[in-house]
Structures are given as structure tokens and as C-alpha cells.
Amino acid sequence: MKRITLLIAILLSASTLWGEESYQRGKFTSPTTSDTLLYRYLTPENIKKGKKYPLVIFLHGSGERGNDNKAQLLHGGEMFLNPVYREKYPAYVIFPQCPEGVPGAYIKPLETLKPDGMPENPPIAPIMQTLKELIDSYIALPSVDSRKVYIIGLSMGGMATFDMVCRFPDTFAAAIPICGSVNPKRLVSAKNVSFRLFHGDADKAVTTEGSREAYKALRAMGGDVEYIEFAGCTHNSWNPAFNYPDFMEWLFSQKK
């Protein structure tokens, strides 16, 4: 029994290691703020000369903050290693890691996550400025298709997804905020970005009000937006979202 337990532990740790090591390690230092952002990245498996590929940015939740350049792969990292997706949707994929103690897209921790109580015109947080410069460095690559830049985020990263798209709407073709929230008045600038929102209706950490109000605001502006709400699902709505039948198909079909 001890041998079987040991073997299972070895296999599980090896599986985790393989998933982590499939992503290359990156470190970006902002030329304007001098802040450093750790990240992991994938490149298309077979880059063809003259061909351009989409760019996907994935923003993690508050629990994956740190400086190990690993924890940010916990949710969503394995999804992009699926060999079917790697073959069907070759892309550059970036997983930045927010440092411990940094409250994501906002300079100070928010007093409320209710959309109407969130900032309407907040100053850009230094970490978001650094993130934008990292994204721009990839868009500048000749093999990246600037018409197909996508951003995904969950929880804290869902709020950062809203923040990035509201600030830089011309950069992104599509956004998928999962269990996020935003002041809906900010979305006026992002009405030309395609959105897909996911949320669990039993979420107590970030209530559905954040996604519902964003959906209503974007619809009222004539935006391209879908909202999928999972019955009985709590805060971890990223799990059913990642398994939504056309998650990847929808994402990679979007372009500016």
C-alpha cells in the first residue's frame, strides 16, 4: 500500500511539473515604471514564416499572486496545453503573475465589489501599466496578429480584464471576464470589443450583480456581448466556463 501511495504521489507531482514546464518563464521590466512582471508563456508549436498568430492574455485570481512564477497557471494553464487546442488554435499565450500584496487593477483595495460602488474613473495602477507594455511587446512581434488579441481573467483577474479593455479598447478583439465586476459606466469605451461573461449564480465572493450589470450596460450600447450564468455554482465558475462547449471556438473566431 505504501508503494502504491508513493507511486501516486510521484505521478501527481510529475504531472504538475510537466504542465508547469511546458510554459517558458519570462520576466518583463517596464521601461517607464521600472516595475518587473513575472510571466509564463507559450508559443505556437510550429511557427510558419509569414504567418501571424493570435495573442491570448490570461489574468489569474487573488489566490495566485506571488513571485514563484508558477501559481498563476493553477486555473486555465492546463487548458491551453490540450494538444487538440494547440493544433487547432495555435497562439501566443501569456500568464502574468501579480505580485503578492498588489490589489490587481486598482491602486488601493476596493471598499466594495458592487458595480455602482466601484470607481468610475480610477487612475491606472502601475502593475496594469507594466502589463500593457508587456502586451505591446508581443504585439510588436511580426508573427503576432494585432487583430486577434484576446484577454481572459477570473475573479481579481476578471476585474483586471474589464479594466484593461476599458482603458485600451483598441488593443483587444475579445474579452472573457469570469466572475468579475466593474462600474458599468466605464464600459462606454469598450462597446466595440466582443465580450463573453461567465458567473455562478451562487457566488458570494463576487456576486452576479457585477456581470449582470455589465451585460445590461453593453447590451444597451449595442455591444457584442453574451452572458452565461451557471445555476448553483459558487465562486469557481471558471471550471464550467472552461468546459463550456465552444469556449475556444468562440474566442479564436473573434477579430477586430
N, C-alpha and C positions, 0 to 999 in steps of 0.2 A: 504493500500500500504506500509506504514511504517513497519507493522508487517511482510509482505512478504519479504521486503528488509532485515530486521533484521534476519529473518529465513534463508535466502540465505547466508548471511554473516556468520552466526553461522555454517551452514552446510559446507561452504567452509573452514572455519578455522579448523573445526573438521576433515575434510578430510585431510588437510595438516598435522594436528597433528598426525592423525593415521599413515600416511605414514612415518613421521619422527620417531615416537616412535616404529615402527616395527623394526627399526635398533637399536642395542645396541650401547652405547657410549664407545669408547676406547681412551686410552692415552698411547702413547709409548715414552719412553725416551731412546735415543741411549746410549749404554754403552761406545761407543768410542768418540762421539762428545758431549754428554750430551744434545743434542738438543731434543726438545719434538715435537711430531707429534700427533695431534688430528685426530681421525678417527671414522667412524661408520662401523658397521659390521653386517652381517647376518651369521647364521649357518644353516646347513641343518635342516629341521623341525624334522625329525625322524632319528637320527644318529644310525646306526646299528653297533653293536660290530663287529670289524674285517673288516669293510668296509671302503674304502678310497674314499674321495670326492675331486672334483676339487677345485681350488682356483682361484678366479677372483679378479683382482685389477682394480679399476676404478679411473681414474685421471681427475679431473674437469678442467674447463677453468679459465681464469684470473679473471672473474667477481665473482667467487665463493670463492675467497681467504678470509681468515679471521680467527677468533678464536671462532666462535659461535658453531663449530662442527655441523653445520646444513646445511649451504648454499651449500655444495658440493653435496648434494642429489638432487639439483634442476633439473638437467638433468640426466636421467638414473636411479635415485633412485626408482621411481615407477615401472619401467620395471622389476626389479628383485623381486618385490613383487607380480607380477602376479601369482595367485595360480596355474595356469596351468604350468608355468615355474618352480615354486617352487617344484611342484610334479614331473615333467618330468626331470628337471635338478637340483637336489639337490646339493648345493655347498656352500662353504665358500665365502663370498663376502666382500671386503674391500673398503671403500670410504675414503681415507685420505684427509685431508684439508691442503692445502698450506697456510702458514701464510701471512697476508697482507704485501705487500712490497717486498716479495721474488719473483724474476722473474722465478719461475719454475725450469726447468732443468739446467739453466745456472746461473753462479755466478753473472754476470752483465747483464743488459738488452741488447738484441741484437740490433745492428745497422740496420740490415736488416733481413727479413724472406725469402729472395730469397735463394734457396738451395745452390747455388755455393758461396754465400757470408757468409754462416753460418760457425761456427767453424768446422774444420776437426778433431781436437784432443783436445777438451776442457777438463780442469780439472773437476773432479766430484764436483758438488755443494753439500754442507753439507746436504741440505734437501733431496737430492737423496740418499746419503749415509744412512741417517736415514730411508728413505723409504725402501731401500734394506734390512736393518736389521729387519724392521717390517715384510717384506715379509718372510724373513728367519725364523723368529719366528713362523710363521704359517706353513711353510713347515716342520718344525721340529715336528709338531703335528702328532701323529700316525694315525690320521684319515684323513690327507691330502695326496692326491695323487700327488707326486712330478713330475709325468709325465704329469700332466694336470694343469699347471699353466698358466693362461691367463691374458693379460693386455690390457685394453681399455683406450683410452683417447681422449678428444676433445679439439681442439684449443691449448691453452697452454699445456693442458694435452696430446694432440696428439704429441706435440714435446717432452714432457717428456716420452711418450711411446716409441718413437723412441730412445731416449737417454738411457732408461733402457735396452732395448733389444740389443742395440749396445754394451753396457758395460757388460751385463750379459746374453749373448745369450743362455747359457746352462740352465738358470733358466726357460725360457719360451717356451711353446709349440706353442703358437699363440699370435698374436698381432693385434689389430684393432686401428690404428691411424685415427682419424676423423678430417678433415680439419687441418692437421698438416704439418710440414715441417722439413727437415733435410738435412745436407750436404750428398749427396748420396755416397760419398767416405767412409763414416762411416759404411755403410751397409754391407761391406765385411764380417764383423764379425758375422752378423745376417742372413746370407744367408740360414741357416738351420732352421730358425723359419718360421712358416706359417703366412703369412700376408694377411689381407684384408684391403684395403684402401678405404675411402669414402671422397668425396669432392663435393662441389657445384660449378658449372662452372661460377657462377656469384659472387663468393666470392671475396670481395675487401679487407677484413681484412687479410686473409692469402690466397694468390692466388693459383690456381690449380697447379702452377709450382712445389710446394713442393711435392704434391702427385704424380704428373706425372713423375717427375724425379726419385723419389724413386721407382716407379713401373718399369720404364725402367732399372734402375740400378739392381734391384733384378731379373728381367727377364734375363738380360744379364749374371748374375751369375748363372742362372739355379735355382733360388729360387722358392718356392711355394708362389705365390702372385696373388691376384685378385685386380682389381681396378674398383670401381663403382663410376661414376660421374653423378650427378643429374643436368639435364638441368634446367636453370632458377633459381636454388637455390643459395641463398647467403650464409652468414657465418654459419647459423644454420642448416648445413647439418646433424647434429646429429639426427634431427627429422625424416627425411626419412630413415636415416641409421638404427635407432632403429626399424623402421617399415619394414625394408627390409625382404622379405618373410622367409628366412632361417637364419636370424641373429643368433639366439640362437642355432639352429641346427648345423650350421657350426662351431660356437665357441666350443661347447661341444663335437664335433666329433674329435677335434684335440688332438693329444698326441705325446709325444716325443718317 
